[in-house]
């Protein structure tokens, strides 16, 4: 961030007396263009991609890291930087010399498996980077998009490196599926698998780059960087930052969810700083070994609204049937539909079923509780269904 922009943000915050200067800089689902503390990993990736600068495709690469280690941030930042530095106006990466001679063109494409559920959506996402023209969202078939991809990569000097993120999550596009979809252009593409595990049957000949969990001092730097641009001056002291990093134990998502949640609580209180009770309440709202908030925000709007109502009605000690009935009363959904959604979301791990005390000889009832940061979701997710009509 430029110095003048930093000064402008501070002036704006003091004039409005707001503890939050820019909440995007605090958000656990927003990636920074230059990930803090990840220089060695970026160098390893650049080594793996080195062949592209000689006009050749790199080998397939797997990028593996535990939750909150920044694998997504690393890939999006690297692809973005390569595009900014080397791209043509069409967002291509051209291997050009400083003298201006043009060589082979390679596109670097990031695909979020959480948000791409079909072949049509996958081709559309890839073509949105490769194509010089807008890619239709409807009115054409999957075969048409595949033909467009083949035409775009049909030239011997056109290539693409395609990263599939979150390939190993249950509801995401699988890495093997992308190979099937890319088979017609297999000679012109290389793939990057990004997730917590390597794909099934991964070859030992292909590089695997491991991203470690953040060390405590690195996580302190991450939180400091976000707080310095997202909060008003003096809103958070260094000891509190150290506390957040210690709580999060190497998980940047959980640390930023705590920072964001505490900021929302301080704003609601009209406080000009994040107090200890804001931090403690925010941390209590971040489940241990929970689900990344972006998984929740990638769900359909209807399901997100059901989850927003689930948080609002405080479901921890109430049977699922009772909770489903109350949520249904706040929307146009039936209690049966809400109950089905809740069971489905529990199967996905987004929420958790918790047994309740038995109330007789029948089946033991259970409640459901969120496995995601609730305070942050209430701020970034949809409104509750009190005055909304929804359809699925």
N, C-alpha and C positions, 0 to 999 in steps of 0.2 A: 504494500500500500504506500502511495506517495505521501511525503511529509505534509504537504498542504491538505491532503484529504484527511489525514489524521487530525490536524488542527481543526478543520471544519467540523469533523464529527464531535470533537470535544466541545466546541463552541455551541453547536446545536443541542448537545445534551445539557449543557449548563443553562441554556435559555429555557428549555422545556422542563428542566429539573427532573429528568427521567433517569432512572438507574440503568436502563437498557439503551444503548446507542444504536445498535443494529443487531437484531436477534438472529439474523442469518449467520452471523459470525459465531454465535453460541450454539447453533443447532447441531445435534449429532447426526443429522442426515444430509448436511451440506459439507462438501469436500473443499478444502483450500487448494489453490493452484500449486502450492509448494509444500508438500507434507513435511512437518517438523520431525527431525530425527530419523529420517528414512533415506539419507544419502547413500549408505552402502548398498541397500537393496536396489535403489534406482541405478546404481552403477552396474550391479549384476544384470539387471534387465537390459541396460544399454549394451552390455557385452553380448547378451543372448541375441539382441537385435542387430548386431554389428553387420551381418551379411547384407542387410537392406541398403546400406550405404555404398555397397559395391554392385548394386543392381540385382541382388539375389534375394530369395526368400529365406528367412531364418527358419530353424527347425521348430516344431511345436514346443511350447513351453507351458509348464504348470507352475502357478503361483499359489502357494499354500501358506495359510496362517490361521492362528486361533481367532475366536471372536474378538472384535475390537482392536485388531492389530494393524488395520489400515490397508488391507489388500486392495479394496475398491478405490480408496483415495490414491494409492500409489499408481494404479493402472490408469485411472482417469486423468491424473495429473501428468503422467508421462505421455500419454497419447495426446493430450491437449497441448503440452509443450512442444512436442514434435510437430504437430499441425501448425502451431503459431510460428514456429521457427522456420519450417521448411515448406509449408503448404503453398499451393497456388490458390487463387480466389475461390476455386471449387472445393476448398478444404482437402485437397490432395496433398500427399507428401511426395514431392518430386526430388529425386536424387540429382541435384544440379550442382555444378561446380561454381566456384566464386567467379569464374570468368563468364558464366551465364549459359554454358552449353547444357542442353537438356538430355537427361538419360531416362531410364525406366521410371515409371511412376508407381509408387506404392501407397495405398491408403491404409491408415490405421483406424479400425472401427471398434468401438466399445458397445457391447450388447449386454443389457441387464436382463439376465434370465428370469428375474422375478416379474418382469413386465412384458415378456414375450412368450406367449403360450401357444402359438400356432406357427405353421410354416409361412403363412401369409405375413404375419407380424414380423417374423424373423427377416424375410426378404425385404420387407418394407424398411426395417431398421438399417439393414446393411446398405440398401440403395440410397437411403437418405444422406449417406456420406459419400457414396461413390458417384451418384448422379448429379449432373449439372442442372437438371430440371426437377421441379417438384414431383414427388412420388405420390400417386393417387392412394387415398385411404379406402376408397370403395369404387365400385363400378368396373373393376377388373378382377380377374381370377388369380389364383396362386401361380398357375402355369405362366401367365403373362409376366408376372414379376420375376419368376425364375428365368424366363427368356431375356428379360432386360438385364439381369445380372450376368448371364452368359455373354450377352453382347458387350457389356461394359468391360468384362474381364477377358474378352476374346482376343484382344491384341496381345502379342507376345511381350510387350513392354508395360502391360498393366497388371498389377498385383495388389493383393490386400492381406493385411494381418488382422485377424478378427479375434477379439477377446470376448469370451463368454463368462460373465460374472455370475456367482451364486449357482453354479451348475449342479452342486450337490445338495441343494435344498429340495424337499419333497415336491413342492408345487412349481419348481422352476424347470425351464427347458434343460434337458440333459445334454451333456457334452457329446455323447455318441449320436444323438439326434442331429446335432449341427453338422456332423460329418456326413450323414446321409443327405442333408439338405444342400451341402456344398459339393457333393460328389460330381455334379456336372462341371464344376470349375476347380476341381481338386488340384490341378497343376498350377493354378494361379493364386492359391491362398495358403496361408499358414494360420494356425490357431493358437490361442492362449487360453488355458483353462484356469479360472480364478475361483478359489473356494477354500474350504477348510480341509479338504482331502484331495488327493490326486484322483483323476478319473479311473474307472475300472480298466484293467489291462493296460495301464500306462507303461510305455516302453522305457527301460532303463537307459536307452540311448538318448532319450529326450531330456533336456534340462528340467530340473525341478528347483525352483527358487523358494526357499523357506523364509517367511517373514516372522520374526520372533515377536512375542508379546512385548509391549513397551516396558522398559525398565522404569523404575520410579522417577528418576530425575528427568527422563525423556517425557514422561507423562506430565510432569510439572511444567516442562517447556510447552507442551501442547496446550494445556489449560491456560497458561500465562499468555500465550499467543492469542488464543481466542478471547480471553477476558480483556486484553489490552485494546482490542479493536471493537469488541461487542458491548463493553460496559463503560459507564462513565468513570472518569478518573477517581481513584480512591474508593470505588465500590466494593472491591474485594482485596483483602490483604494477602501477603505471600504465605502466611501460615495456613490460611484457609485453603489456598491452592494446594499446598502440600497435603493437607488433610483429604481433599478430594482425590488426589492422586493415590494416596495410601489406601483409601476405601476401594477405589476402582481396581487396584491390583493388576495393572497392566492393560486394562480394557479401556480404550479411548472412548468407545461409545458410551459406556456407563459413566465415565468421568464427565463427558459433555452433557449427558442427560441430567446428571446432578447439577451441573453448572446452569443449564438452561432452566430446569425446574426451579431452582433456588431464585433465579432472576425473575421468573414469573411470580413467585410468591412475594418477593420483595416489592415488585411493581404493584401487586394487589394491595399490599400494606401501605403503599405510599412511602416506602423507605428509600433513603438515598444510598444504601449499601446493603450487601448481603450479610445478614446476621447469622449467628450459629444455628438458631432455630430454623431459619430458612434452609440452610444446608442439610440439617438433620432430617427435616421433613421431606425434602427433595430426594435424599438418598434412600429413605424408607420407601419411596415410590419407584425405586429401580430394583426389580426382582433379581435375586442372585441367579446366575446362569440363565438369565432371561432371554427374550427374543429381541433381535435388533428392531428398532422402531420402523425402519424402512420396510421390513417385511409386512408390517401392519398397514402402512400407508400405500403399499402396492396392491392391497385387496380392493375388491369392488367397493364403490361408494356405499351401497346398501349394507354390506357387511361391516364397513367402517362405522356406519351410523348405529348399527346394532351394538358394536363394541363401545361406542361413545355412551350409549344409554346404559350398557352394562356397568361402566365405570360410575355413571351418575346415580344408579340405584343401589350401589353398595351391596354386591351379591354374595359376599364371602360366607355368610351364615344362613343362606336361604336356599331351598331346593331349586333345581334348575327349572322345574315346571312353574313354580311361583314367579321366578324371575322372568321367564319367557312371557308369562301372561302380562306382567307389568310393562315390559318393553313393548309388547304388541299394542298395549293401550296407548302408547305414545306415538304410534305410527299407523300406517295402513296395512302393515304386515299382520298375518294371523299368528296366534300363539304357537301353532304347529310349525309354521315356517321359521319363526325365531328359534324355537327349540332345535329344529334341524340345523340351523346355522351354528348354534352354540356347540352342538355335538361335533359338527364338521370342523369348527375352529379349534376345538379341543383335540381332535385327531391330528390336526396340523401342528399342534404345540403352541398356538398363539395364546390360548387360554388353558387353564389346568382344572381338571375335575378333582374336587376335594371331598372325600367321604364325610357325611354328616352322621350324628348319632342315630342309631336305629330307632324307629318309632313304632315297632310292632313286628309281626312275623313276616311282613312282606319284604320286597326288595329294599335294600339300604339306600336312602336318598343321597344325592351328592350335590354340592354347590360348584360353581365355576369362579375362578379368580384370574385376573389378567396376568400374563407373563411378560409384559412390556411396560416401559415407563409411562405411568398413567398421567402424570402432570404434564409431561411433554406432549403426549398424544392429545390431551384436552386442548392444548394450545395450537397444535399443528394439524390435527385431524378435523373431521366435519363437526358441525353443530349437532346437538342431540335432536331427537325426533319429536320433541314436544309440539312443534308447530310445522313439522315437515311431513309431506306425504311421499313415500318412497315405493318404488317398484323394483323388482329384481330382473 
